[in-house]
Amino acid sequence: MEHRFEKEYGCLILKMPRELDHHQAEILKEEADELLLKYPVRSLVFDFEDTCFMDSSGIGVVIGRCKNVRFSGGYVKAVHLNRQIERVFKLSGLKKIMEVEQEEGL
């Protein structure tokens, strides 16, 4: 499985896969939901450092996990977006519903 996770101080960091397409989105959705049930966290961070492609199913995964975490009073953000993923976030409206931490120079 391409994606990994880290848990530290009540924060769950999901390392997103290189290509977040329909197949990867289904796997990630199940894994993320399982982790969120197993480790009650106050914040969720989507790390897109290695991601170069994301389609609408990936957007759905992010929105769904965002809603789940916020419902329980948590905080969500995305980090390490490249130009293409940044564009997907902007066009889809994800930038309006969650914090996006930009790297310097982008």
N, CA, C and O atoms as CSV, one atom per row, in Angstrom:
chain,resi,resn,atom,element,x,y,z
A,1,MET,N,N,0.849,-1.184,0.000
A,1,MET,CA,C,0.000,0.000,0.000
A,1,MET,C,C,0.891,1.243,0.000
A,1,MET,O,O,1.825,1.343,0.795
A,2,GLU,N,N,0.605,2.164,-0.874
A,2,GLU,CA,C,1.446,3.344,-1.022
A,2,GLU,C,C,1.318,4.336,0.122
A,2,GLU,O,O,2.297,4.989,0.482
A,3,HIS,N,N,0.156,4.459,0.686
A,3,HIS,CA,C,-0.035,5.493,1.699
A,3,HIS,C,C,0.337,4.962,3.074
A,3,HIS,O,O,0.229,3.769,3.360
A,4,ARG,N,N,0.772,5.875,3.897
A,4,ARG,CA,C,1.200,5.542,5.242
A,4,ARG,C,C,0.576,6.539,6.196
A,4,ARG,O,O,-0.022,7.530,5.776
A,5,PHE,N,N,0.718,6.271,7.468
A,5,PHE,CA,C,0.203,7.219,8.443
A,5,PHE,C,C,1.163,7.355,9.606
A,5,PHE,O,O,1.990,6.480,9.864
A,6,GLU,N,N,1.033,8.474,10.301
A,6,GLU,CA,C,1.774,8.737,11.525
A,6,GLU,C,C,0.794,9.310,12.524
A,6,GLU,O,O,-0.104,10.068,12.158
A,7,LYS,N,N,0.960,8.955,13.767
A,7,LYS,CA,C,0.118,9.507,14.813
A,7,LYS,C,C,1.033,10.105,15.873
A,7,LYS,O,O,1.934,9.442,16.386
A,8,GLU,N,N,0.784,11.358,16.184
A,8,GLU,CA,C,1.583,12.012,17.214
A,8,GLU,C,C,0.778,13.099,17.901
A,8,GLU,O,O,0.178,13.950,17.245
A,9,TYR,N,N,0.768,13.066,19.208
A,9,TYR,CA,C,0.124,14.087,20.028
A,9,TYR,C,C,-1.306,14.397,19.595
A,9,TYR,O,O,-1.660,15.566,19.445
A,10,GLY,N,N,-2.126,13.380,19.393
A,10,GLY,CA,C,-3.525,13.590,19.021
A,10,GLY,C,C,-3.734,14.023,17.584
A,10,GLY,O,O,-4.824,14.460,17.217
A,11,CYS,N,N,-2.698,13.904,16.771
A,11,CYS,CA,C,-2.772,14.291,15.363
A,11,CYS,C,C,-2.492,13.075,14.491
A,11,CYS,O,O,-1.514,12.358,14.706
A,12,LEU,N,N,-3.352,12.849,13.511
A,12,LEU,CA,C,-3.157,11.765,12.557
A,12,LEU,C,C,-2.706,12.382,11.238
A,12,LEU,O,O,-3.394,13.232,10.672
A,13,ILE,N,N,-1.550,11.949,10.757
A,13,ILE,CA,C,-1.010,12.432,9.488
A,13,ILE,C,C,-1.138,11.313,8.470
A,13,ILE,O,O,-0.559,10.240,8.638
A,14,LEU,N,N,-1.903,11.570,7.410
A,14,LEU,CA,C,-2.067,10.597,6.334
A,14,LEU,C,C,-1.163,10.989,5.175
A,14,LEU,O,O,-1.339,12.050,4.575
A,15,LYS,N,N,-0.213,10.149,4.865
A,15,LYS,CA,C,0.673,10.366,3.710
A,15,LYS,C,C,-0.066,9.847,2.483
A,15,LYS,O,O,-0.303,8.646,2.354
A,16,MET,N,N,-0.421,10.737,1.603
A,16,MET,CA,C,-1.240,10.381,0.451
A,16,MET,C,C,-0.397,9.657,-0.607
A,16,MET,O,O,0.807,9.890,-0.722
A,17,PRO,N,N,-1.055,8.767,-1.385
A,17,PRO,CA,C,-0.330,7.996,-2.399
A,17,PRO,C,C,0.099,8.859,-3.584
A,17,PRO,O,O,-0.384,9.978,-3.756
A,18,ARG,N,N,1.002,8.331,-4.390
A,18,ARG,CA,C,1.492,9.046,-5.572
A,18,ARG,C,C,0.346,9.400,-6.517
A,18,ARG,O,O,0.275,10.526,-7.011
A,19,GLU,N,N,-0.539,8.458,-6.768
A,19,GLU,CA,C,-1.712,8.692,-7.608
A,19,GLU,C,C,-2.966,8.375,-6.807
A,19,GLU,O,O,-3.188,7.233,-6.404
A,20,LEU,N,N,-3.774,9.387,-6.585
A,20,LEU,CA,C,-5.001,9.223,-5.810
A,20,LEU,C,C,-6.167,9.109,-6.779
A,20,LEU,O,O,-6.909,10.066,-7.004
A,21,ASP,N,N,-6.313,7.914,-7.347
A,21,ASP,CA,C,-7.382,7.630,-8.301
A,21,ASP,C,C,-8.470,6.810,-7.611
A,21,ASP,O,O,-8.442,6.639,-6.393
A,22,HIS,N,N,-9.433,6.302,-8.392
A,22,HIS,CA,C,-10.575,5.569,-7.819
A,22,HIS,C,C,-10.122,4.385,-6.968
A,22,HIS,O,O,-10.599,4.206,-5.847
A,23,HIS,N,N,-9.213,3.586,-7.491
A,23,HIS,CA,C,-8.770,2.396,-6.766
A,23,HIS,C,C,-8.102,2.774,-5.442
A,23,HIS,O,O,-8.464,2.243,-4.391
A,24,GLN,N,N,-7.134,3.683,-5.490
A,24,GLN,CA,C,-6.442,4.113,-4.275
A,24,GLN,C,C,-7.383,4.823,-3.307
A,24,GLN,O,O,-7.239,4.696,-2.091
A,25,ALA,N,N,-8.343,5.568,-3.845
A,25,ALA,CA,C,-9.282,6.304,-2.994
A,25,ALA,C,C,-10.109,5.347,-2.138
A,25,ALA,O,O,-10.329,5.615,-0.957
A,26,GLU,N,N,-10.569,4.242,-2.712
A,26,GLU,CA,C,-11.352,3.269,-1.947
A,26,GLU,C,C,-10.542,2.668,-0.815
A,26,GLU,O,O,-11.026,2.539,0.310
A,27,ILE,N,N,-9.304,2.300,-1.121
A,27,ILE,CA,C,-8.428,1.726,-0.098
A,27,ILE,C,C,-8.144,2.745,0.996
A,27,ILE,O,O,-8.228,2.434,2.184
A,28,LEU,N,N,-7.804,3.970,0.585
A,28,LEU,CA,C,-7.474,5.028,1.539
A,28,LEU,C,C,-8.672,5.373,2.420
A,28,LEU,O,O,-8.519,5.590,3.622
A,29,LYS,N,N,-9.849,5.423,1.833
A,29,LYS,CA,C,-11.068,5.733,2.580
A,29,LYS,C,C,-11.280,4.722,3.703
A,29,LYS,O,O,-11.520,5.100,4.850
A,30,GLU,N,N,-11.191,3.448,3.370
A,30,GLU,CA,C,-11.376,2.404,4.376
A,30,GLU,C,C,-10.301,2.468,5.459
A,30,GLU,O,O,-10.595,2.365,6.650
A,31,GLU,N,N,-9.062,2.637,5.031
A,31,GLU,CA,C,-7.954,2.698,5.991
A,31,GLU,C,C,-8.081,3.918,6.906
A,31,GLU,O,O,-7.890,3.806,8.117
A,32,ALA,N,N,-8.398,5.073,6.338
A,32,ALA,CA,C,-8.517,6.303,7.130
A,32,ALA,C,C,-9.655,6.201,8.133
A,32,ALA,O,O,-9.499,6.599,9.288
A,33,ASP,N,N,-10.794,5.674,7.711
A,33,ASP,CA,C,-11.923,5.531,8.635
A,33,ASP,C,C,-11.584,4.587,9.784
A,33,ASP,O,O,-11.955,4.830,10.933
A,34,GLU,N,N,-10.885,3.521,9.463
A,34,GLU,CA,C,-10.460,2.564,10.482
A,34,GLU,C,C,-9.512,3.231,11.482
A,34,GLU,O,O,-9.643,3.043,12.692
A,35,LEU,N,N,-8.562,4.006,10.969
A,35,LEU,CA,C,-7.609,4.700,11.835
A,35,LEU,C,C,-8.293,5.741,12.713
A,35,LEU,O,O,-7.956,5.891,13.887
A,36,LEU,N,N,-9.256,6.460,12.140
A,36,LEU,CA,C,-9.958,7.493,12.913
A,36,LEU,C,C,-10.809,6.884,14.023
A,36,LEU,O,O,-11.018,7.514,15.059
A,37,LEU,N,N,-11.302,5.666,13.814
A,37,LEU,CA,C,-12.036,4.973,14.880
A,37,LEU,C,C,-11.089,4.428,15.940
A,37,LEU,O,O,-11.386,4.467,17.134
A,38,LYS,N,N,-9.956,3.924,15.493
A,38,LYS,CA,C,-8.984,3.311,16.395
A,38,LYS,C,C,-8.253,4.349,17.244
A,38,LYS,O,O,-8.031,4.140,18.437
A,39,TYR,N,N,-7.883,5.464,16.624
A,39,TYR,CA,C,-7.134,6.521,17.303
A,39,TYR,C,C,-7.946,7.812,17.295
A,39,TYR,O,O,-7.852,8.590,16.345
A,40,PRO,N,N,-8.732,8.050,18.326
A,40,PRO,CA,C,-9.466,9.330,18.363
A,40,PRO,C,C,-8.467,10.495,18.342
A,40,PRO,O,O,-7.631,10.616,19.238
A,41,VAL,N,N,-8.558,11.329,17.338
A,41,VAL,CA,C,-7.607,12.428,17.175
A,41,VAL,C,C,-8.338,13.773,17.141
A,41,VAL,O,O,-9.527,13.852,16.831
A,42,ARG,N,N,-7.595,14.812,17.468
A,42,ARG,CA,C,-8.136,16.169,17.418
A,42,ARG,C,C,-7.813,16.848,16.103
A,42,ARG,O,O,-8.468,17.821,15.732
A,43,SER,N,N,-6.813,16.350,15.394
A,43,SER,CA,C,-6.498,16.962,14.108
A,43,SER,C,C,-6.060,15.898,13.104
A,43,SER,O,O,-5.464,14.879,13.452
A,44,LEU,N,N,-6.382,16.185,11.843
A,44,LEU,CA,C,-6.052,15.303,10.735
A,44,LEU,C,C,-5.300,16.122,9.698
A,44,LEU,O,O,-5.746,17.196,9.294
A,45,VAL,N,N,-4.149,15.600,9.270
A,45,VAL,CA,C,-3.327,16.283,8.271
A,45,VAL,C,C,-3.175,15.365,7.069
A,45,VAL,O,O,-2.733,14.223,7.196
A,46,PHE,N,N,-3.545,15.874,5.905
A,46,PHE,CA,C,-3.324,15.166,4.643
A,46,PHE,C,C,-1.995,15.652,4.079
A,46,PHE,O,O,-1.848,16.835,3.770
A,47,ASP,N,N,-1.029,14.752,3.942
A,47,ASP,CA,C,0.287,15.115,3.430
A,47,ASP,C,C,0.394,14.665,1.968
A,47,ASP,O,O,0.446,13.469,1.680
A,48,PHE,N,N,0.425,15.629,1.059
A,48,PHE,CA,C,0.456,15.368,-0.385
A,48,PHE,C,C,1.869,15.455,-0.970
A,48,PHE,O,O,2.025,15.691,-2.168
A,49,GLU,N,N,2.882,15.270,-0.153
A,49,GLU,CA,C,4.262,15.438,-0.607
A,49,GLU,C,C,4.604,14.565,-1.819
A,49,GLU,O,O,5.298,15.017,-2.730
A,50,ASP,N,N,4.126,13.329,-1.835
A,50,ASP,CA,C,4.465,12.407,-2.923
A,50,ASP,C,C,3.387,12.323,-4.002
A,50,ASP,O,O,3.548,11.574,-4.965
A,51,THR,N,N,2.302,13.067,-3.866
A,51,THR,CA,C,1.166,12.947,-4.770
A,51,THR,C,C,1.352,13.809,-6.020
A,51,THR,O,O,1.652,15.000,-5.932
A,52,CYS,N,N,1.167,13.184,-7.181
A,52,CYS,CA,C,1.281,13.936,-8.435
A,52,CYS,C,C,-0.028,13.916,-9.224
A,52,CYS,O,O,-0.159,14.643,-10.209
A,53,PHE,N,N,-1.011,13.088,-8.803
A,53,PHE,CA,C,-2.295,13.014,-9.504
A,53,PHE,C,C,-3.400,12.761,-8.498
A,53,PHE,O,O,-3.255,11.949,-7.584
A,54,MET,N,N,-4.520,13.476,-8.682
A,54,MET,CA,C,-5.687,13.285,-7.828
A,54,MET,C,C,-6.925,13.558,-8.664
A,54,MET,O,O,-7.031,14.611,-9.294
A,55,ASP,N,N,-7.870,12.610,-8.676
A,55,ASP,CA,C,-9.109,12.813,-9.425
A,55,ASP,C,C,-10.267,13.062,-8.463
A,55,ASP,O,O,-10.055,13.260,-7.267
A,56,SER,N,N,-11.482,13.053,-8.984
A,56,SER,CA,C,-12.655,13.390,-8.174
A,56,SER,C,C,-12.889,12.412,-7.029
A,56,SER,O,O,-13.433,12.801,-5.995
A,57,SER,N,N,-12.495,11.160,-7.189
A,57,SER,CA,C,-12.666,10.207,-6.095
A,57,SER,C,C,-11.727,10.563,-4.940
A,57,SER,O,O,-12.070,10.344,-3.778
A,58,GLY,N,N,-10.569,11.098,-5.240
A,58,GLY,CA,C,-9.658,11.569,-4.204
A,58,GLY,C,C,-10.229,12.770,-3.468
A,58,GLY,O,O,-10.092,12.890,-2.250
A,59,ILE,N,N,-10.867,13.653,-4.214
A,59,ILE,CA,C,-11.529,14.810,-3.600
A,59,ILE,C,C,-12.597,14.327,-2.624
A,59,ILE,O,O,-12.738,14.865,-1.526
A,60,GLY,N,N,-13.347,13.308,-3.036
A,60,GLY,CA,C,-14.393,12.748,-2.173
A,60,GLY,C,C,-13.840,12.170,-0.882
A,60,GLY,O,O,-14.441,12.328,0.181
A,61,VAL,N,N,-12.705,11.506,-0.968
A,61,VAL,CA,C,-12.073,10.950,0.233
A,61,VAL,C,C,-11.707,12.070,1.200
A,61,VAL,O,O,-11.975,11.976,2.398
A,62,VAL,N,N,-11.102,13.117,0.682
A,62,VAL,CA,C,-10.686,14.234,1.527
A,62,VAL,C,C,-11.904,14.902,2.168
A,62,VAL,O,O,-11.901,15.159,3.372
A,63,ILE,N,N,-12.933,15.181,1.390
A,63,ILE,CA,C,-14.136,15.830,1.930
A,63,ILE,C,C,-14.795,14.964,2.992
A,63,ILE,O,O,-15.189,15.465,4.045
A,64,GLY,N,N,-14.920,13.673,2.727
A,64,GLY,CA,C,-15.563,12.772,3.684
A,64,GLY,C,C,-14.827,12.709,5.011
A,64,GLY,O,O,-15.459,12.771,6.065
A,65,ARG,N,N,-13.496,12.585,4.981
A,65,ARG,CA,C,-12.722,12.515,6.220
A,65,ARG,C,C,-12.755,13.864,6.928
A,65,ARG,O,O,-12.760,13.930,8.157
A,66,CYS,N,N,-12.777,14.928,6.149
A,66,CYS,CA,C,-12.860,16.278,6.719
A,66,CYS,C,C,-14.154,16.433,7.523
A,66,CYS,O,O,-14.140,16.938,8.645
A,67,LYS,N,N,-15.257,15.998,6.944
A,67,LYS,CA,C,-16.552,16.075,7.631
A,67,LYS,C,C,-16.546,15.228,8.900
A,67,LYS,O,O,-17.030,15.670,9.942
A,68,ASN,N,N,-16.004,14.022,8.819
A,68,ASN,CA,C,-15.971,13.133,9.984
A,68,ASN,C,C,-15.182,13.740,11.138
A,68,ASN,O,O,-15.634,13.701,12.282
A,69,VAL,N,N,-14.023,14.292,10.855
A,69,VAL,CA,C,-13.178,14.859,11.900
A,69,VAL,C,C,-13.805,16.128,12.467
A,69,VAL,O,O,-13.806,16.333,13.680
A,70,ARG,N,N,-14.329,16.965,11.606
A,70,ARG,CA,C,-14.956,18.204,12.081
A,70,ARG,C,C,-16.209,17.929,12.907
A,70,ARG,O,O,-16.501,18.665,13.850
A,71,PHE,N,N,-16.950,16.880,12.565
A,71,PHE,CA,C,-18.155,16.522,13.308
A,71,PHE,C,C,-17.832,16.262,14.776
A,71,PHE,O,O,-18.642,16.554,15.656
A,72,SER,N,N,-16.662,15.718,15.033
A,72,SER,CA,C,-16.259,15.437,16.406
A,72,SER,C,C,-15.423,16.572,17.004
A,72,SER,O,O,-14.768,16.392,18.030
A,73,GLY,N,N,-15.448,17.738,16.359
A,73,GLY,CA,C,-14.769,18.916,16.894
A,73,GLY,C,C,-13.299,19.013,16.537
A,73,GLY,O,O,-12.563,19.776,17.163
A,74,GLY,N,N,-12.858,18.261,15.551
A,74,GLY,CA,C,-11.450,18.256,15.171
A,74,GLY,C,C,-11.096,19.295,14.122
A,74,GLY,O,O,-11.944,20.061,13.664
A,75,TYR,N,N,-9.835,19.301,13.756
A,75,TYR,CA,C,-9.240,20.273,12.847
A,75,TYR,C,C,-8.574,19.517,11.697
A,75,TYR,O,O,-7.956,18.474,11.912
A,76,VAL,N,N,-8.701,20.046,10.470
A,76,VAL,CA,C,-8.154,19.376,9.290
A,76,VAL,C,C,-7.333,20.358,8.462
A,76,VAL,O,O,-7.709,21.519,8.304
A,77,LYS,N,N,-6.191,19.871,7.928
A,77,LYS,CA,C,-5.420,20.701,6.997
A,77,LYS,C,C,-4.680,19.808,6.012
A,77,LYS,O,O,-4.516,18.609,6.235
A,78,ALA,N,N,-4.240,20.416,4.922
A,78,ALA,CA,C,-3.465,19.732,3.887
A,78,ALA,C,C,-2.108,20.413,3.778
A,78,ALA,O,O,-2.004,21.634,3.888
A,79,VAL,N,N,-1.068,19.608,3.560
A,79,VAL,CA,C,0.283,20.148,3.452
A,79,VAL,C,C,0.993,19.567,2.235
A,79,VAL,O,O,0.612,18.518,1.717
A,80,HIS,N,N,2.022,20.262,1.794
A,80,HIS,CA,C,2.916,19.833,0.714
A,80,HIS,C,C,2.207,19.611,-0.621
A,80,HIS,O,O,2.432,18.597,-1.282
A,81,LEU,N,N,1.364,20.544,-1.014
A,81,LEU,CA,C,0.681,20.445,-2.305
A,81,LEU,C,C,1.597,20.950,-3.419
A,81,LEU,O,O,2.175,22.031,-3.306
A,82,ASN,N,N,1.730,20.175,-4.486
A,82,ASN,CA,C,2.459,20.683,-5.644
A,82,ASN,C,C,1.494,21.538,-6.475
A,82,ASN,O,O,0.336,21.708,-6.096
A,83,ARG,N,N,1.954,22.060,-7.571
A,83,ARG,CA,C,1.116,22.966,-8.373
A,83,ARG,C,C,-0.159,22.286,-8.886
A,83,ARG,O,O,-1.233,22.887,-8.873
A,84,GLN,N,N,-0.038,21.052,-9.331
A,84,GLN,CA,C,-1.205,20.352,-9.874
A,84,GLN,C,C,-2.243,20.069,-8.784
A,84,GLN,O,O,-3.438,20.276,-8.998
A,85,ILE,N,N,-1.800,19.603,-7.632
A,85,ILE,CA,C,-2.726,19.304,-6.536
A,85,ILE,C,C,-3.317,20.607,-5.993
A,85,ILE,O,O,-4.487,20.652,-5.614
A,86,GLU,N,N,-2.515,21.647,-5.958
A,86,GLU,CA,C,-3.006,22.975,-5.550
A,86,GLU,C,C,-4.147,23.418,-6.470
A,86,GLU,O,O,-5.149,23.965,-6.010
A,87,ARG,N,N,-3.987,23.181,-7.747
A,87,ARG,CA,C,-5.022,23.556,-8.731
A,87,ARG,C,C,-6.307,22.747,-8.503
A,87,ARG,O,O,-7.408,23.294,-8.574
A,88,VAL,N,N,-6.163,21.448,-8.231
A,88,VAL,CA,C,-7.326,20.606,-7.925
A,88,VAL,C,C,-8.041,21.146,-6.690
A,88,VAL,O,O,-9.270,21.224,-6.671
A,89,PHE,N,N,-7.293,21.513,-5.673
A,89,PHE,CA,C,-7.887,22.057,-4.445
A,89,PHE,C,C,-8.647,23.353,-4.734
A,89,PHE,O,O,-9.750,23.562,-4.228
A,90,LYS,N,N,-8.054,24.203,-5.540
A,90,LYS,CA,C,-8.685,25.488,-5.854
A,90,LYS,C,C,-9.967,25.289,-6.662
A,90,LYS,O,O,-11.006,25.857,-6.325
A,91,LEU,N,N,-9.901,24.488,-7.723
A,91,LEU,CA,C,-11.061,24.283,-8.595
A,91,LEU,C,C,-12.192,23.519,-7.917
A,91,LEU,O,O,-13.365,23.746,-8.217
A,92,SER,N,N,-11.849,22.622,-7.012
A,92,SER,CA,C,-12.869,21.805,-6.347
A,92,SER,C,C,-13.501,22.498,-5.141
A,92,SER,O,O,-14.547,22.071,-4.653
A,93,GLY,N,N,-12.870,23.557,-4.667
A,93,GLY,CA,C,-13.385,24.251,-3.490
A,93,GLY,C,C,-12.826,23.713,-2.178
A,93,GLY,O,O,-13.234,24.165,-1.108
A,94,LEU,N,N,-11.905,22.763,-2.238
A,94,LEU,CA,C,-11.321,22.221,-1.011
A,94,LEU,C,C,-10.600,23.296,-0.203
A,94,LEU,O,O,-10.560,23.235,1.026
A,95,LYS,N,N,-10.029,24.283,-0.900
A,95,LYS,CA,C,-9.318,25.364,-0.196
A,95,LYS,C,C,-10.261,26.195,0.670
A,95,LYS,O,O,-9.826,26.863,1.608
A,96,LYS,N,N,-11.548,26.149,0.351
A,96,LYS,CA,C,-12.522,26.926,1.115
A,96,LYS,C,C,-12.984,26.197,2.375
A,96,LYS,O,O,-13.496,26.826,3.301
A,97,ILE,N,N,-12.809,24.879,2.416
A,97,ILE,CA,C,-13.317,24.128,3.567
A,97,ILE,C,C,-12.222,23.632,4.509
A,97,ILE,O,O,-12.521,23.104,5.580
A,98,MET,N,N,-10.956,23.795,4.122
A,98,MET,CA,C,-9.875,23.362,5.004
A,98,MET,C,C,-8.639,24.231,4.800
A,98,MET,O,O,-8.463,24.842,3.745
A,99,GLU,N,N,-7.804,24.278,5.803
A,99,GLU,CA,C,-6.553,25.043,5.710
A,99,GLU,C,C,-5.578,24.307,4.800
A,99,GLU,O,O,-5.471,23.082,4.837
A,100,VAL,N,N,-4.873,25.077,3.987
A,100,VAL,CA,C,-3.840,24.523,3.117
A,100,VAL,C,C,-2.545,25.231,3.463
A,100,VAL,O,O,-2.437,26.450,3.336
A,101,GLU,N,N,-1.570,24.462,3.901
A,101,GLU,CA,C,-0.270,25.014,4.240
A,101,GLU,C,C,0.618,24.964,3.012
A,101,GLU,O,O,0.909,23.888,2.490
A,102,GLN,N,N,1.043,26.121,2.554
A,102,GLN,CA,C,1.851,26.210,1.334
A,102,GLN,C,C,3.327,26.162,1.659
A,102,GLN,O,O,3.773,26.677,2.684
A,103,GLU,N,N,4.073,25.540,0.775
A,103,GLU,CA,C,5.523,25.559,0.892
A,103,GLU,C,C,6.031,26.870,0.327
A,103,GLU,O,O,5.416,27.458,-0.562
A,104,GLU,N,N,7.141,27.316,0.842
A,104,GLU,CA,C,7.743,28.550,0.313
A,104,GLU,C,C,8.200,28.307,-1.116
A,104,GLU,O,O,8.707,27.232,-1.439
A,105,GLY,N,N,8.023,29.297,-1.964
A,105,GLY,CA,C,8.476,29.213,-3.335
A,105,GLY,C,C,7.438,28.716,-4.307
A,105,GLY,O,O,7.714,28.665,-5.505
A,106,LEU,N,N,6.259,28.348,-3.854
A,106,LEU,CA,C,5.206,27.885,-4.770
A,106,LEU,C,C,4.263,28.995,-5.077
A,106,LEU,O,O,3.308,28.803,-5.831
